[in-house]
Amino acid sequence: MLRIAVVGSGPSGVYAAQTLVQQREVPGIRVDVLDRLPAPYGLVRYGVAPDHEKIKSLQGSLRAVLEDERIRFLGNIEVGGDALPTARLLELYHAVVYCVGAARDRMLGIPGEELAGVHSATAFVSWYSGHPDAAAEAFGLPGVDSAIVVGAGNVAVDVTRILARGVPELAPTDMPQPALRALGASGVRTVHMVARRGPSQGKFTTKELRELGTLPGVDTLADPAELALDPAYADPGAALPAVNRRNVEVLRGWAAAPAGGGRRIALRFFLRPVEVLGGPDGLVTGMRFERTAPDGLGGVTGTGVHEDVSAQLVLRSVGYQGVPLDGLPFDERRGTVPHAAGRVLREGRASVGEYVAGWIKRGPTGVIGTNRPCAKETASSLLQDAGALARRDRERDPLEALRAAGLRPVRWPGWLAIETAEAELGRSLGRRSVKIPDWAGLLAAAGGRE
């Protein structure tokens, strides 16, 4: 029997576990899916916006995999720390597949980024999604009239939409009660979503973009003069990919929309952040941007013309980076673990028994579905190594060693107890299931259930 550890219970980890137990070439594989959190599903639980119920429903298919009798979920297990170094994990299992994502957000690298009121979109998403690491975050929304979101991807669209949404639309979701209460007390009237390039180069999907125009009581506007700076916008027949062409058409409709008197979303283009502005109290008061222009090579160049935009909240959404895991090699430039078809490379040579999948393997690219072929490639490499892996003596159940190291795994019954507690919390608040947003609450709900 091959015992394999998969570190991370998000889509890439679950898909890797599924591929390994469902293949027929190597019988008797058993997989432990380890996660630092007591709850499974990774970014599907803690990264998908709470009002995107269709995408969140993917939890159902991930759940079916984790309920397979050949797979064991072990939450509340941190890999890479003193209690469980990566080298020790490899002593307990025939092979380890790391699917730990890309948890660090990119910085803008401009003056004033340290001011109070400047946050990463990652932190904001974690807060309104109930991630226990973000339970103590405070965003001061009641004092915010204007917010700036820097970025032109789906995450930027998500945080823009959540800031502009009303409580009646968010109450039916599983958003934690403290976040819902804070958003309900928000004074945000205007959200500026700012991109340094043009409308035809946005990274958002058309479905996400269109949602901004369907929010009750919210006017979504685009500046016709800024849109016209993009050659592809001026030429509807330009040879653009289908998604980008549809995005341009959506923005064209908003350029002609009249402004009302309610909340509004302003989509801005060809503006590059150069400084976060602040007052003597250390609080953000706005941002200074430089007008950019197409350089004819697919990028932009500065024009020397600047514009200041007032805001009391700034969220940067300019991408993610992988985080080194102690004991694994790491490419700082790419933000990934060096690998060959998923096999971890140490000094250029494959380290038999160590594998990667997901963002830590390929970088923060693709959509949720991209993780399936990525995980299959890694599983295929592992299965090719099965003969060498099987020669390792790993007869003892690793769970005994984990407990002996002082770790207290939350197993599947513990997770089901968390689900029950969240459903009960929702009923007590007159809502549907509501997330428990803190470590103490999650572990108390899980109890000692095995």
Residue pairs with C-beta under 8 A, 6 or more apart in sequence:
1 28
1 29
1 30
2 26
2 28
2 29
2 30
2 94
2 95
2 386
2 389
2 390
3 30
3 32
3 92
3 93
3 94
3 394
3 398
4 20
4 29
4 30
4 31
4 32
4 93
4 94
4 95
4 96
4 97
4 382
5 31
5 32
5 34
5 89
5 92
5 93
5 95
5 96
5 97
5 398
6 13
6 16
6 17
6 31
6 32
6 33
6 34
6 96
6 97
6 99
7 13
7 34
7 35
7 79
7 89
7 96
7 97
7 98
7 99
7 100
8 33
8 34
8 35
8 42
8 98
8 99
8 100
8 101
8 358
9 33
9 34
9 35
9 37
9 40
9 41
9 42
9 62
9 66
9 73
9 75
10 41
10 42
10 43
10 44
10 99
10 101
10 358
10 371
11 42
11 43
11 44
11 58
11 62
11 358
11 368
11 371
11 372
12 99
12 101
12 357
12 358
12 359
12 361
12 371
12 374
12 375
13 33
13 35
13 42
13 97
13 99
13 357
13 358
13 375
14 33
14 40
14 41
14 62
14 65
14 66
15 65
15 357
15 371
15 372
15 374
15 375
15 376
16 97
16 99
16 357
16 375
16 378
16 379
17 31
17 33
17 65
17 66
17 71
18 65
18 68
18 71
18 375
19 375
19 376
19 379
19 380
20 29
20 31
20 379
20 382
20 383
21 29
21 30
21 31
21 68
21 70
21 71
23 29
23 379
23 383
25 383
25 386
26 383
26 386
29 70
30 70
30 71
30 72
31 70
31 71
31 72
32 71
32 72
32 74
32 93
32 398
32 399
33 40
33 66
33 71
33 72
33 73
33 74
34 74
34 75
34 77
34 79
35 42
35 73
35 74
35 75
35 76
35 77
36 75
36 76
36 77
36 78
36 79
37 46
37 75
37 76
37 132
37 442
38 75
38 76
38 410
38 414
38 415
38 418
38 442
38 443
38 446
39 45
39 75
39 415
39 418
39 442
40 62
40 63
40 66
40 73
40 75
40 415
41 59
41 62
41 63
42 101
43 101
43 368
44 55
44 56
44 58
44 59
44 62
44 368
45 56
45 59
45 129
46 125
46 126
46 129
46 130
46 131
47 125
47 129
48 55
48 56
48 129
49 125
49 129
49 158
49 161
49 162
50 56
50 128
50 129
50 170
50 173
50 174
50 175
51 161
51 162
51 165
51 169
51 170
51 173
52 158
53 173
55 368
58 368
65 71
66 73
66 412
67 412
72 399
72 411
72 412
73 411
73 412
73 415
74 399
74 402
74 409
74 410
74 411
75 409
75 410
75 411
75 414
75 415
75 446
76 407
76 408
76 409
76 410
76 443
76 446
77 84
77 402
77 407
77 409
78 84
79 86
79 89
79 325
80 86
80 325
80 326
80 327
80 328
81 326
83 405
83 406
83 407
84 402
84 405
84 407
85 326
85 327
86 96
86 325
86 326
86 327
86 328
87 327
88 405
89 96
90 96
90 353
90 354
92 394
92 396
92 398
92 401
92 402
93 394
93 398
94 353
94 389
94 390
94 392
94 394
95 353
95 354
95 355
95 382
95 385
95 389
96 353
96 354
96 355
97 342
97 355
97 356
97 357
97 378
97 379
97 382
98 325
98 328
98 337
98 344
98 354
98 355
98 356
98 357
98 360
99 356
99 357
99 358
99 360
99 375
100 322
100 323
100 325
100 358
100 360
101 322
101 358
101 359
101 360
102 320
102 321
102 322
102 323
102 335
102 359
102 360
102 363
102 364
103 122
103 320
103 322
103 323
104 122
104 320
104 321
104 322
104 323
104 335
105 120
105 121
105 122
105 123
105 316
105 317
105 318
105 319
105 320
105 321
106 316
106 318
106 319
106 320
106 321
107 113
107 316
108 150
108 273
108 276
108 316
108 318
110 273
110 274
110 275
110 276
111 275
111 276
112 118
112 275
112 276
112 277
112 278
112 284
113 276
113 316
115 276
115 278
115 282
115 283
115 284
116 282
116 283
116 284
117 140
117 283
117 284
117 312
117 313
117 314
118 276
118 284
118 314
118 316
119 137
119 139
119 313
119 314
119 315
119 316
120 315
120 316
120 317
121 149
121 151
121 155
121 156
121 158
121 159
121 315
121 316
121 317
122 155
122 320
123 134
123 137
124 137
124 139
124 159
124 162
124 315
125 155
125 158
125 159
126 133
126 134
126 137
127 134
127 137
127 139
127 179
128 162
128 175
128 176
128 179
128 183
129 175
129 435
130 174
130 175
130 176
130 179
130 435
130 436
130 437
131 437
132 437
132 438
132 439
132 442
134 437
135 437
135 438
135 439
139 182
139 313
140 312
140 313
141 182
141 183
141 185
141 186
141 187
141 188
141 313
142 182
142 185
142 186
142 187
143 187
143 312
144 186
144 187
144 188
144 311
144 312
144 313
145 187
145 188
145 189
145 190
145 312
146 188
146 189
146 190
146 191
146 192
146 309
146 310
146 311
146 312
146 313
147 163
147 188
147 190
147 191
147 192
147 311
147 312
147 313
147 314
147 315
148 191
148 192
148 194
148 286
148 287
148 309
148 311
148 313
148 314
148 315
149 156
149 159
149 160
149 163
149 191
149 192
149 193
149 194
149 315
149 317
150 156
150 194
150 273
150 287
150 314
150 315
150 316
150 317
150 318
151 193
151 194
151 195
151 316
151 317
151 318
152 193
152 195
152 197
152 201
152 202
152 203
152 204
153 202
153 203
153 204
153 317
153 319
154 203
154 204
154 205
154 208
155 317
156 193
156 204
156 317
157 193
157 204
157 208
157 209
157 211
157 212
158 208
159 315
159 317
160 191
160 193
160 212
160 265
161 211
161 212
161 215
162 170
162 183
163 183
163 186
163 188
163 191
164 188
164 191
164 212
164 215
164 218
164 263
164 265
165 183
165 215
165 218
166 215
166 216
166 217
167 180
167 183
167 184
168 216
169 215
169 216
170 180
170 183
171 180
171 431
172 431
172 432
173 432
174 422
174 426
174 432
174 433
174 434
174 435
175 183
175 434
175 435
176 434
176 435
176 436
176 437
177 425
177 429
177 434
178 437
179 437
188 263
188 313
189 263
189 264
190 263
190 264
190 265
190 266
191 263
191 264
191 265
191 266
192 266
192 268
192 309
192 311
193 265
193 266
193 267
193 268
194 268
194 269
194 271
194 273
194 287
194 289
194 309
195 201
195 202
195 267
195 268
195 269
195 270
195 271
196 270
196 271
196 272
196 273
196 292
196 300
197 269
197 270
197 292
197 299
197 300
198 227
198 229
198 230
198 232
198 233
198 269
198 270
198 294
198 300
199 222
199 227
199 230
199 232
199 233
199 247
199 248
199 251
199 267
199 269
200 230
200 232
200 233
200 238
200 240
200 244
200 245
200 247
200 248
201 230
201 244
201 298
202 209
202 244
202 247
204 247
205 243
206 243
206 246
206 247
206 250
209 247
209 250
209 251
210 250
212 218
212 220
212 265
212 267
213 220
213 250
213 253
213 254
215 265
217 262
217 263
218 262
218 263
218 264
218 265
219 257
219 258
219 259
219 260
219 262
219 263
219 264
219 265
220 254
220 257
220 264
220 265
220 267
221 254
221 255
221 257
221 259
221 264
221 265
221 266
221 267
222 251
222 254
222 255
222 266
222 267
222 269
223 255
223 266
223 267
223 268
223 269
224 255
224 256
226 268
226 269
226 270
226 271
227 233
227 251
227 252
227 255
227 269
228 234
229 269
229 270
229 293
229 294
230 248
230 269
230 270
230 294
231 238
231 294
232 238
232 240
232 244
232 248
233 248
233 251
233 252
236 245
236 248
236 249
238 245
240 248
251 267
254 267
268 309
270 291
270 292
270 293
270 300
271 289
271 290
271 291
271 292
271 307
272 289
272 290
272 291
272 292
272 300
272 302
273 287
273 288
273 289
274 288
274 289
274 290
274 306
275 287
275 288
276 284
276 286
276 287
276 288
276 314
277 284
277 285
277 286
277 287
277 288
277 308
278 284
278 285
279 285
283 312
284 311
284 312
284 313
284 314
285 310
285 311
285 312
286 308
286 309
286 310
286 311
287 308
287 309
287 311
287 314
288 306
288 307
288 308
289 306
289 307
289 308
289 309
290 302
290 303
290 304
290 305
290 306
291 302
291 303
291 305
291 306
291 307
292 300
292 301
292 302
292 303
293 300
293 301
293 303
294 300
294 301
295 301
319 364
320 335
320 359
320 364
321 335
321 364
322 330
322 334
322 335
322 336
322 337
322 359
322 360
322 363
322 364
324 330
324 332
325 337
325 360
328 337
328 344
328 354
329 337
329 338
329 344
329 345
329 346
329 347
330 336
330 337
330 338
331 337
331 338
334 363
335 363
335 364
336 356
336 359
336 360
336 361
336 362
336 363
337 344
337 356
337 360
337 361
338 344
338 345
339 345
339 355
339 356
339 361
340 350
340 381
341 377
341 378
341 380
341 381
342 355
342 356
342 357
342 361
342 377
342 378
342 379
342 380
342 381
342 382
343 350
343 351
343 352
343 354
343 355
343 381
343 385
344 350
344 351
344 354
344 355
344 356
345 351
352 385
352 388
352 389
353 385
353 389
353 392
355 378
355 381
355 382
356 378
357 371
357 374
357 375
357 377
357 378
357 379
358 371
358 374
358 375
359 365
361 374
361 378
362 374
366 374
382 389
399 409
402 409
403 409
410 418
410 443
410 446
410 449
411 449
411 450
413 449
413 450
414 446
414 447
414 448
414 449
414 450
415 446
416 449
417 445
417 446
417 447
417 449
418 436
418 442
418 445
418 446
419 433
420 445
421 436
421 441
421 445
422 433
422 434
422 435
422 436
422 445
423 432
423 433
425 433
425 434
425 436
426 432
426 433
426 434
436 442
436 445
